[in-house]
Amino acid sequence: MSQRRGVAQYFQSEASRHSSIIRLSPIVIIQILMDVEQWSPVFCSMVTNAQLLEVLSPGEEESYKEQKQIMSAEFVLSTPKVPAREVQFVRYSHQQMDGSWIVVDVSVDEWRKFQRRTTRSICRKRPSGCLIRDMQNGSSMVTWVENVDIQEKDKELHPKLRPFVESGFAFGARRWISTLQQEAERFIYSTGINISPTDSAISPEGRRSLAMTAKKMVISFCSDTCNSTYHHWTSSNKSRQKNIEVKTNKRRGDPGKPPGLHRTAGCTVELISSQNRVFDYLSDIQNRPQWEAHNDILMLQECCTDATGSYVIFAPIEKAVFQSMLCGVDQDIQLMPFGFFILPNVSGSILEGTLLTMVFQLTVKNVSSKQAVHVVTQIVKDALQKIMEAVN
């Protein structure tokens, strides 16, 4: 359930609520929400540049019970076309008499020495958070409420993405819960819960190593894809293809990537096909040769889909490294992920096709930066053209 209403000149209020069972215990969820080092990677598709600024009141008996802390972060969507929402807030955790937990956020602008940085989208977090009830079977019933006042700058929020953002799909309660559910599934896979040794050819150590590497790939890709304050995109499209506008950026020294300068290209296009149709096509490895030229390279792939969106992410990986992963050997693997985010194209309460974002990156070697921009831009344009012809 979501609503959007005007509260003052130039501001809009977004309010949403969603409930679901999460296959994690309440204490694990509390740890994820209160520890910024866990919160940021778990919600990497929604959160970037997260910081714990100050602990106002530590938790009781080395727990997070009754802990109050000031945090800051940027809330993002994985596309170059939606600006980040920067927010600074107090987060408070409380355990009720019946054993359930409440985690509440509320914005604090210009708190003491922590001043709000200039941002393209002004976000004020009204009392928001979640109620977590123990289901006594290792799972939790989570009810999430999001309530924010937002001032988007028209030039920053692309018209194609505006209905999706204003519908509540982008930053609403349902997306927070869906992301938490994805983490629960990853945890279950990596620990081997409900998996019989005869049902899997991968050892428990191999599953853990594979899950950790896949998570690293997803975190890197989400960071490369979003339009955060410190991640600037510029238009590189000079062709007559008005339906394919490519943006690029350059990065250097990113941890976990090969050394050197990296050029990234991203583009969002509209498709008439449904989200499920596009996801099924892109996640099927048999279809990859239709749009990706170098399909003979071993790829690590992760796919995920729910009502708020889908992603299909790849990263080239050496065979020897992959074999070591399956044996449970932890390695400092350098990844250059690329892939897709698939969002439902929302118009009011009607779903009308799909918004597909593709992001590809390469390391600049033996070519000029200008040539690298041309190459990476052309790769994205050619792949999207082939995908559009295939699914439409």
Salt bridges, closest charged atoms under 4 A:
GLU14 OE2 - ARG4 NH1 2.12
GLU14 OE2 - ARG85 NH2 2.96
GLU54 OE2 - ARG112 NH1 3.00
GLU66 OE2 - HIS94 ND1 2.49
GLU86 OE2 - ARG117 NH2 2.69
ASP98 OD2 - ARG133 NH1 3.23
ASP105 OD1 - ARG91 NE 2.73
ASP109 OD1 - ARG116 NH2 2.27
GLU146 OE1 - LYS125 NZ 2.97
ASP149 OD2 - ARG126 NE 2.82
GLU152 OE2 - ARG85 NH2 2.90
ASP154 OD1 - ARG162 NH2 3.25
GLU156 OE1 - ARG120 NH1 3.94
GLU166 OE2 - ARG4 NH2 3.82
GLU166 OE2 - ARG162 NH1 3.20
GLU183 OE1 - LYS215 NZ 3.53
GLU185 OE2 - ARG23 NH2 3.09
ASP224 OD1 - ARG251 NH1 3.92
ASP224 OD2 - LYS257 NZ 3.07
GLU245 OE1 - LYS81 NZ 3.51
ASP254 OD2 - ARG251 NH2 3.31
ASP254 OD2 - LYS257 NZ 3.97
GLU292 OE1 - ARG288 NE 3.37
GLU302 OE2 - ARG186 NH2 2.63
ASP330 OD1 - ARG208 NH1 3.49
ASP332 OD1 - LYS216 NZ 3.67
